[in-house]
Amino acid sequence: MTIDDILAAGAPPVVAILRGVKPDEVVAIGEALVEAGIRLIEVPLNSPEPLEGIRRLVAAVGDRALCGAGTVLEPEAVDAVKAVGGVLIVTPNTNAAVIARAVSLGMEPMPGFATPTEAFIAAAAGARRLKLFPAVGYGTGYLKAIREVLPKGVATWAVGGTGAGNIGEWLEAGCEGLGVGGGIYKAGDSAEVVGERARAIVAAWKALG
């Protein structure tokens, strides 16, 4: 299963970022996300026992959602995520070694970038999807300018300050999708609360037509 598969199946282009989730919470939250329609789920590696959380998440919803890790900072972490079944590799920065390792293992890297230089480094390392982070600090005009020079076949996602209220703005600016953190999950939130927020985001996306 790839991101292309997920999007081709009609799922919303949204990565749910579960920063701070605990392993004993992640299955119920993952099920709530999938039920709401979210099919891309990230557990950042600065969460409690993140690899165990990813392992449990993959076991529970890995047949219906593409799961993986965020805040991946070194190639060895890519190997660790692969070992527990994760596929998605999201980073806050541009690290060519991390990207290349993920690509070599058949995983789905989504590296963070802030400048055109970083975007081109990430693309050269094999990334097909880039994450503008923190997106709210740069804005849609900045993204449009960068997209004018990016290689064809390289998509951009907006992460940071994104959610139901501005998904339309970012997609109109040329983003393929969004990563949503606090707008979908904050540490300690119940599965019910996460499900409600996820449904609101999916509804906002569907309303765009």
LUMSE-949926 format. One record per residue: residue in one letter; x, y, z of N, C-alpha, C in turn. Coordinates in steps of 0.2 Angstrom, whole numbers, padded with zeros to 4 digits, always signed. Layout:
! LUMSE-949926
AXYZXYZXYZ...
***
This chain:
! LUMSE-949926
M+0004-0006+0000+0000+0000+0000+0004+0006+0000T+0003+0011-0004+0007+0017-0005+0002+0023-0004I+0005+0029-0004+0001+0035-0003-0003+0036-0010D+0000+0034-0015-0004+0034-0022-0010+0030-0021D-0009+0024-0018-0015+0019-0018-0021+0022-0013I-0019+0025-0008-0023+0028-0003-0027+0034-0007L-0024+0038-0010-0027+0044-0013-0031+0042-0019A-0029+0037-0023-0033+0034-0029-0039+0031-0026A-0039+0028-0020-0045+0025-0018-0051+0030-0015G-0049+0037-0016-0053+0042-0014-0053+0044-0007A-0048+0043-0003-0047+0045+0004-0045+0052+0004P-0046+0056+0009-0044+0063+0009-0037+0063+0010P-0034+0068+0007-0026+0069+0007-0024+0072+0014V-0025+0068+0019-0023+0071+0026-0019+0066+0029V-0014+0068+0032-0010+0064+0037-0012+0066+0044A-0014+0062+0048-0016+0063+0055-0009+0062+0059I-0007+0067+0063-0001+0067+0066-0003+0066+0074L-0001+0061+0077-0003+0059+0084+0003+0060+0088R+0005+0066+0089+0011+0068+0093+0009+0067+0100G+0013+0063+0104+0012+0062+0111+0007+0056+0113V+0005+0053+0108+0000+0047+0109+0004+0041+0112K+0001+0038+0117+0004+0032+0120+0001+0026+0117P+0005+0021+0118+0004+0014+0115-0003+0012+0117D-0005+0013+0123-0011+0010+0125-0017+0014+0123E-0016+0020+0120-0021+0024+0117-0022+0023+0109V-0017+0021+0106-0016+0022+0099-0021+0018+0095V-0023+0012+0097-0027+0008+0093-0034+0011+0093A-0037+0013+0098-0043+0016+0098-0043+0023+0094I-0038+0026+0095-0038+0033+0091-0037+0031+0083G-0033+0026+0082-0032+0024+0075-0039+0022+0072E-0042+0018+0075-0049+0015+0073-0054+0021+0072A-0054+0026+0076-0058+0032+0076-0056+0036+0069L-0050+0036+0068-0047+0040+0062-0050+0036+0056V-0049+0030+0055-0051+0026+0050-0058+0026+0048E-0062+0026+0054-0069+0026+0053-0071+0033+0050A-0068+0038+0052-0069+0045+0050-0067+0046+0042G-0063+0041+0040-0061+0042+0033-0053+0043+0032I-0050+0045+0038-0042+0046+0037-0039+0040+0036R-0034+0040+0031-0031+0033+0029-0023+0034+0030L-0021+0040+0032-0013+0041+0033-0012+0043+0040I-0008+0040+0044-0007+0041+0051+0000+0041+0053E+0002+0046+0057+0009+0047+0059+0010+0047+0066V+0014+0043+0069+0016+0043+0076+0023+0046+0076P+0024+0052+0079+0030+0055+0079+0035+0052+0084L+0041+0051+0082+0046+0047+0087+0048+0051+0093N+0045+0057+0094+0046+0060+0101+0040+0059+0105S+0036+0054+0103+0030+0052+0107+0032+0046+0112P+0028+0045+0117+0030+0039+0122+0030+0033+0119E+0036+0029+0119+0037+0022+0116+0034+0022+0109P+0037+0026+0105+0034+0027+0098+0034+0021+0094L+0039+0017+0094+0039+0011+0090+0034+0006+0092E+0033+0005+0099+0028+0001+0101+0021+0003+0099G+0020+0010+0099+0014+0013+0097+0013+0011+0089I+0018+0012+0085+0017+0011+0078+0016+0004+0077R+0019-0001+0080+0018-0008+0080+0011-0010+0081R+0008-0007+0086+0001-0008+0088-0004-0005+0083L-0002+0001+0081-0006+0004+0076-0006+0000+0069V-0001-0002+0067+0000-0006+0061-0004-0013+0061A-0004-0016+0067-0007-0022+0068-0015-0021+0068A-0017-0015+0070-0024-0014+0071-0027-0012+0064V-0024-0007+0061-0027-0004+0055-0023-0004+0049G-0017-0007+0049-0012-0007+0044-0015-0010+0037D-0020-0013+0038-0024-0016+0031-0028-0011+0028R-0030-0005+0032-0034+0000+0030-0031+0007+0029A-0025+0008+0032-0022+0014+0033-0015+0013+0032L-0011+0018+0029-0004+0018+0029-0001+0022+0035C+0002+0018+0039+0005+0021+0045+0012+0021+0045G+0015+0026+0050+0022+0026+0050+0024+0031+0055A+0030+0034+0055+0033+0039+0060+0034+0046+0057G+0034+0050+0062+0036+0057+0061+0042+0059+0065T+0045+0065+0064+0051+0067+0067+0056+0062+0067V+0057+0059+0061+0062+0054+0060+0069+0058+0058L+0074+0057+0062+0080+0062+0061+0086+0058+0059E+0086+0052+0059+0092+0048+0056+0091+0042+0053P+0095+0039+0048+0094+0033+0045+0092+0027+0049E+0095+0027+0055+0094+0021+0059+0087+0021+0061A+0084+0027+0062+0077+0027+0064+0072+0024+0059V+0074+0025+0053+0070+0023+0047+0070+0015+0048D+0076+0012+0049+0076+0005+0050+0072+0002+0055A+0072+0006+0061+0068+0004+0067+0060+0004+0065V+0058+0009+0061+0051+0010+0059+0049+0004+0055K+0054+0003+0050+0052-0003+0045+0052-0009+0049A+0055-0010+0054+0055-0017+0058+0049-0018+0062V+0045-0012+0063+0038-0013+0067+0033-0012+0062G+0034-0012+0055+0029-0012+0050+0027-0005+0047G+0030+0000+0050+0028+0007+0047+0031+0008+0040V+0027+0012+0036+0029+0013+0029+0030+0021+0028L+0026+0025+0032+0027+0032+0031+0033+0035+0035I+0037+0039+0032+0043+0042+0035+0043+0049+0034V+0041+0053+0040+0040+0060+0039+0045+0063+0044T+0048+0069+0041+0054+0072+0044+0052+0080+0045P+0055+0083+0050+0054+0090+0050+0059+0094+0046N+0064+0090+0044+0070+0094+0041+0071+0090+0034T+0076+0092+0031+0079+0089+0025+0085+0086+0026N+0085+0079+0026+0091+0075+0027+0091+0070+0022A+0096+0071+0017+0096+0066+0011+0097+0059+0013A+0101+0058+0018+0102+0051+0020+0096+0047+0023V+0092+0051+0027+0086+0048+0029+0081+0047+0023I+0081+0051+0018+0076+0050+0013+0079+0044+0008A+0085+0044+0007+0088+0039+0003+0087+0032+0006R+0088+0032+0013+0086+0025+0016+0079+0023+0016A+0075+0028+0017+0067+0026+0016+0066+0024+0009V+0068+0027+0004+0067+0025-0003+0070+0018-0004S+0076+0017-0002+0079+0010-0003+0076+0005+0000L+0072+0006+0005+0068+0001+0009+0061+0000+0006G+0059+0004+0001+0052+0004-0002+0047+0008+0003M+0049+0012+0007+0045+0016+0011+0043+0023+0008E+0039+0027+0011+0036+0033+0009+0039+0039+0012P+0044+0042+0010+0047+0048+0014+0043+0054+0012M+0042+0058+0017+0039+0065+0016+0043+0070+0020P+0049+0072+0018+0053+0076+0021+0051+0083+0022G+0053+0086+0027+0051+0093+0028+0056+0098+0025F+0053+0103+0022+0058+0108+0019+0055+0115+0020A+0060+0120+0020+0057+0127+0021+0060+0132+0015T+0065+0129+0011+0068+0134+0006+0068+0130-0001P+0069+0133-0006+0069+0130-0013+0076+0125-0012T+0081+0127-0009+0087+0123-0009+0085+0117-0006E+0082+0117+0000+0080+0111+0003+0076+0106-0001A+0071+0110-0004+0066+0106-0008+0070+0102-0014F+0075+0105-0017+0078+0102-0022+0083+0096-0019I+0086+0097-0014+0090+0092-0010+0086+0086-0009A+0080+0087-0006+0075+0082-0005+0073+0078-0011A+0071+0082-0016+0069+0078-0023+0075+0074-0026A+0081+0077-0025+0087+0073-0028+0088+0067-0024A+0087+0067-0018+0088+0061-0014+0082+0056-0015G+0077+0057-0019+0072+0052-0020+0065+0054-0018A+0064+0059-0014+0057+0061-0012+0053+0063-0017R+0047+0060-0017+0042+0062-0022+0036+0067-0019R+0037+0067-0012+0032+0072-0008+0036+0076-0003L+0035+0082-0003+0038+0086+0002+0034+0090+0006K+0036+0091+0012+0032+0094+0017+0034+0101+0019L+0030+0106+0017+0032+0113+0019+0030+0114+0027F+0036+0115+0030+0035+0116+0038+0039+0121+0041P+0036+0125+0045+0029+0126+0047+0025+0130+0042A+0020+0127+0039+0017+0130+0033+0014+0137+0035V+0011+0137+0041+0007+0143+0043+0012+0149+0043G+0019+0148+0044+0023+0153+0045+0026+0156+0038Y+0024+0152+0033+0026+0154+0026+0021+0156+0022G+0015+0153+0022+0009+0155+0019+0008+0152+0012T+0002+0153+0009+0001+0150+0002+0005+0153-0003G+0006+0160-0003+0010+0163-0008+0017+0161-0009Y+0020+0159-0003+0027+0157-0003+0027+0150-0007L+0022+0146-0005+0021+0139-0008+0020+0139-0015K+0016+0144-0018+0015+0145-0025+0021+0146-0028A+0025+0151-0026+0031+0153-0029+0036+0147-0029I+0037+0143-0024+0041+0137-0024+0039+0132-0029R+0032+0131-0029+0030+0126-0034+0031+0127-0041E+0032+0134-0043+0033+0136-0050+0040+0133-0052V+0045+0131-0048+0051+0129-0050+0053+0122-0048L+0048+0118-0044+0049+0111-0042+0049+0107-0048P+0053+0101-0048+0052+0096-0054+0045+0093-0054K+0043+0092-0060+0037+0089-0061+0037+0082-0058G+0031+0080-0055+0031+0074-0051+0032+0074-0044V+0034+0080-0042+0036+0081-0034+0030+0085-0031A+0026+0082-0027+0021+0085-0024+0022+0089-0017T+0018+0093-0015+0020+0097-0009+0014+0096-0004W+0015+0095+0002+0010+0095+0008+0012+0100+0013A+0006+0103+0016+0007+0108+0020+0006+0106+0027V+0011+0107+0032+0010+0105+0039+0012+0110+0044G+0008+0111+0049+0009+0117+0054+0004+0122+0053G-0001+0122+0058-0006+0127+0057-0011+0125+0052T-0012+0119+0050-0017+0117+0045-0022+0113+0049G-0028+0113+0045-0034+0110+0048-0040+0111+0044A-0046+0110+0047-0052+0110+0043-0053+0117+0040G-0051+0122+0044-0053+0129+0042-0049+0132+0036N-0043+0128+0034-0039+0131+0029-0037+0126+0024I-0040+0120+0024-0038+0115+0019-0039+0117+0012G-0045+0121+0011-0046+0123+0004-0041+0128+0002E-0038+0132+0006-0033+0137+0004-0027+0134+0002W-0025+0129+0005-0019+0125+0004-0019+0121-0003L-0025+0118-0003-0026+0114-0009-0026+0118-0016E-0029+0124-0015-0030+0129-0020-0023+0131-0022A-0019+0132-0017-0012+0135-0018-0007+0129-0022G-0010+0123-0023-0006+0118-0026-0004+0112-0022C-0006+0112-0016-0004+0107-0011-0008+0100-0013E-0004+0095-0013-0008+0088-0014-0012+0087-0008G-0009+0089-0002-0013+0087+0004-0010+0091+0010L-0012+0089+0016-0010+0092+0023-0008+0087+0028G-0004+0089+0032-0003+0085+0038-0006+0089+0044V-0010+0086+0048-0014+0090+0053-0012+0087+0060G-0009+0091+0064-0007+0089+0071-0012+0091+0076G-0011+0097+0079-0016+0099+0085-0023+0100+0082G-0024+0101+0076-0031+0101+0074-0035+0095+0073I-0031+0089+0075-0034+0083+0075-0033+0079+0081Y-0027+0080+0084-0025+0076+0090-0020+0081+0095K-0022+0081+0101-0017+0084+0106-0017+0078+0111A-0011+0078+0114-0009+0073+0119-0015+0072+0124G-0017+0066+0125-0022+0065+0130-0029+0065+0128D-0030+0067+0121-0037+0067+0119-0040+0060+0118S-0046+0060+0119-0050+0053+0118-0051+0052+0111A-0052+0045+0110-0053+0043+0103-0060+0046+0100E-0064+0048+0105-0071+0051+0103-0069+0058+0100V-0065+0062+0104-0063+0069+0102-0060+0069+0095V-0055+0064+0094-0051+0063+0088-0056+0062+0082G-0060+0057+0084-0065+0056+0078-0069+0061+0076E-0071+0066+0081-0075+0071+0079-0071+0076+0075R-0065+0078+0077-0061+0082+0073-0059+0079+0066A-0058+0073+0066-0057+0070+0059-0063+0070+0055R-0069+0069+0057-0075+0070+0053-0076+0077+0051A-0074+0082+0055-0074+0089+0053-0070+0090+0047I-0063+0088+0047-0059+0089+0042-0061+0085+0036V-0063+0079+0036-0065+0076+0030-0071+0079+0027A-0076+0082+0031-0082+0085+0029-0080+0092+0025A-0075+0095+0028-0072+0101+0025-0069+0100+0018W-0065+0094+0017-0062+0092+0011-0068+0090+0006K-0073+0087+0008-0078+0085+0004-0082+0091+0001A-0083+0096+0005-0086+0102+0003-0083+0106-0002L-0077+0104-0003-0073+0108-0009-0075+0105-0016G-0078+0099-0016-0081+0096-0022-0075+0093-0025
***
